[in-house]
Amino acid sequence: MMRKLLFMAAAAALFLGACSSDDGGASLSDDQQEVVDMLNTAMEEEGLAMDQACAEDVASNLSDEDAAALVAAGVDGDPELSAEGEALGTEIFGCLDRDAFIDSMISEISDSGATVDEDCVRDALSDFEMSDLAEALESDEPPDGFLDAILGCVEEE
């Protein structure tokens, strides 16, 4: 799952203005649509839902070169991104279903052998934005308070 989430972060780093456009629907190039399709497939495999219209709206701002690089690299690849792409954040996570994402995190913790108070985790993460949650998964230094919020809900076995 982590590899797929990291791919999403790389792809998201190329997107601008998650779901903020009101152009009535994005017209995507073949590569932009392929990136959206790859993201949707990766998320479905992890039991996560992504708002299709939101993802397409975000992807419409993806440059042709960066879209092609992501398609060529695939989900498991490490694409060469433009400087602009590298500078952008993980805004695509705003298109993910928050509850499904948190459920996936809870499942990952449980699968590691720890006992998790699921309601505690949901309450503890209620103040975090989706981009904060995504950053926590891919960063060596998660957002302030994230680890404390999670650790207070987990008992090691």
C-alpha positions as CSV (number, residue, x, y, z in Angstrom):
1,M,0.0,0.0,0.0
2,M,2.8,2.4,0.9
3,R,4.3,2.2,-2.6
4,K,0.9,3.0,-4.2
5,L,0.4,5.9,-1.8
6,L,3.8,7.2,-2.7
7,F,2.9,7.0,-6.4
8,M,-0.2,9.0,-5.6
9,A,1.9,11.6,-3.8
10,A,4.2,11.9,-6.8
11,A,1.3,12.3,-9.1
12,A,-0.4,14.7,-6.8
13,A,2.7,16.8,-6.6
14,L,1.9,17.7,-10.2
15,F,-1.7,18.7,-9.7
16,L,-2.9,22.3,-9.0
17,G,-6.0,23.5,-7.2
18,A,-7.6,20.2,-6.1
19,C,-11.3,20.3,-7.0
20,S,-11.3,24.1,-7.0
21,S,-12.0,24.7,-10.7
22,D,-15.5,25.4,-11.9
23,D,-14.9,24.9,-15.6
24,G,-17.9,22.5,-15.8
25,G,-15.7,19.5,-16.5
26,A,-12.2,18.8,-17.4
27,S,-11.1,17.9,-20.9
28,L,-8.1,15.5,-20.4
29,S,-5.4,14.4,-22.7
30,D,-4.9,10.7,-23.1
31,D,-1.9,10.7,-20.6
32,Q,-3.8,12.9,-18.1
33,Q,-6.7,10.4,-18.3
34,E,-4.3,7.5,-17.9
35,V,-2.9,9.0,-14.7
36,V,-6.4,9.4,-13.3
37,D,-7.2,5.8,-14.3
38,M,-4.0,4.5,-12.7
39,L,-4.8,6.4,-9.5
40,N,-8.3,5.1,-9.4
41,T,-7.2,1.5,-10.0
42,A,-4.4,1.8,-7.3
43,M,-6.9,3.2,-4.8
44,E,-9.6,0.6,-5.6
45,E,-7.0,-2.1,-5.0
46,E,-6.5,-0.7,-1.5
47,G,-10.2,-0.3,-0.8
48,L,-10.2,3.4,-1.1
49,A,-12.6,5.6,-3.1
50,M,-11.7,8.7,-5.1
51,D,-14.1,11.3,-6.4
52,Q,-13.7,10.8,-10.2
53,A,-14.8,14.3,-11.2
54,C,-12.5,15.8,-8.6
55,A,-9.5,13.8,-9.8
56,E,-10.2,14.7,-13.4
57,D,-10.5,18.4,-12.5
58,V,-7.2,18.2,-10.8
59,A,-5.5,16.2,-13.6
60,S,-6.6,18.8,-16.2
61,N,-3.8,21.0,-14.8
62,L,-1.1,18.4,-15.3
63,S,1.4,19.3,-17.9
64,D,1.7,17.0,-21.0
65,E,5.4,16.1,-20.1
66,D,4.7,15.3,-16.5
67,A,1.6,13.2,-17.4
68,A,3.6,11.3,-19.9
69,A,6.4,10.7,-17.3
70,L,3.9,9.4,-14.8
71,V,2.3,7.1,-17.3
72,A,5.7,5.7,-18.4
73,A,6.8,5.2,-14.8
74,G,3.5,3.4,-13.8
75,V,2.4,2.9,-10.2
76,D,5.6,1.3,-9.1
77,G,7.9,3.7,-10.9
78,D,9.9,6.8,-10.0
79,P,9.0,9.4,-12.6
80,E,11.2,12.4,-13.6
81,L,9.1,15.3,-12.6
82,S,9.4,19.0,-13.6
83,A,10.7,21.5,-11.1
84,E,7.1,22.9,-11.0
85,G,5.8,19.4,-10.3
86,E,8.3,18.7,-7.6
87,A,7.3,22.0,-5.8
88,L,3.6,21.2,-5.6
89,G,1.9,19.4,-2.7
90,T,-0.3,16.4,-2.3
91,E,-3.6,18.1,-3.1
92,I,-5.0,15.1,-5.0
93,F,-5.7,13.5,-1.6
94,G,-8.5,16.0,-1.2
95,C,-10.3,13.8,-3.8
96,L,-10.1,10.7,-1.6
97,D,-12.9,9.5,0.7
98,R,-11.7,10.5,4.1
99,D,-13.4,7.7,6.1
100,A,-12.2,5.0,3.7
101,F,-8.6,6.4,4.0
102,I,-8.7,6.4,7.8
103,D,-10.2,2.9,7.8
104,S,-7.3,1.8,5.6
105,M,-4.8,3.3,8.1
106,I,-6.6,1.5,11.0
107,S,-6.4,-1.8,9.0
108,E,-2.6,-1.3,8.4
109,I,-2.0,-0.7,12.1
110,S,-4.1,-3.7,13.1
111,D,-2.3,-5.9,10.5
112,S,1.0,-5.0,12.1
113,G,-0.2,-6.8,15.3
114,A,-1.2,-3.8,17.4
115,T,-4.6,-3.4,19.1
116,V,-6.4,-0.3,17.8
117,D,-9.3,1.7,19.3
118,E,-10.9,2.6,16.0
119,D,-13.2,5.3,17.4
120,C,-10.2,6.9,19.1
121,V,-8.3,7.0,15.9
122,R,-11.2,8.6,14.0
123,D,-11.7,11.2,16.7
124,A,-7.9,11.8,17.0
125,L,-7.6,12.4,13.2
126,S,-10.8,14.5,12.9
127,D,-8.8,17.8,12.9
128,F,-6.3,16.7,10.2
129,E,-6.8,17.6,6.6
130,M,-6.4,14.8,4.0
131,S,-3.2,16.3,2.8
132,D,-1.9,16.1,6.4
133,L,-2.9,12.4,6.6
134,A,-1.1,11.7,3.3
135,E,2.0,13.6,4.4
136,A,2.1,11.5,7.6
137,L,2.3,8.3,5.5
138,E,5.1,9.5,3.3
139,S,7.2,11.6,5.6
140,D,9.9,10.8,8.1
141,E,8.5,13.8,10.0
142,P,4.7,13.6,10.1
143,P,2.7,16.7,10.9
144,D,2.7,18.0,14.5
145,G,0.5,16.0,16.7
146,F,-0.1,13.1,14.3
147,L,2.0,10.5,16.1
148,D,0.6,11.5,19.5
149,A,-2.9,11.3,18.1
150,I,-2.4,7.8,16.7
151,L,-0.2,6.4,19.6
152,G,-2.8,7.3,22.1
153,C,-5.2,4.9,20.4
154,V,-2.8,2.0,19.9
155,E,-1.6,-0.7,22.2
156,E,1.4,-2.8,21.1
157,E,1.0,-6.5,21.6
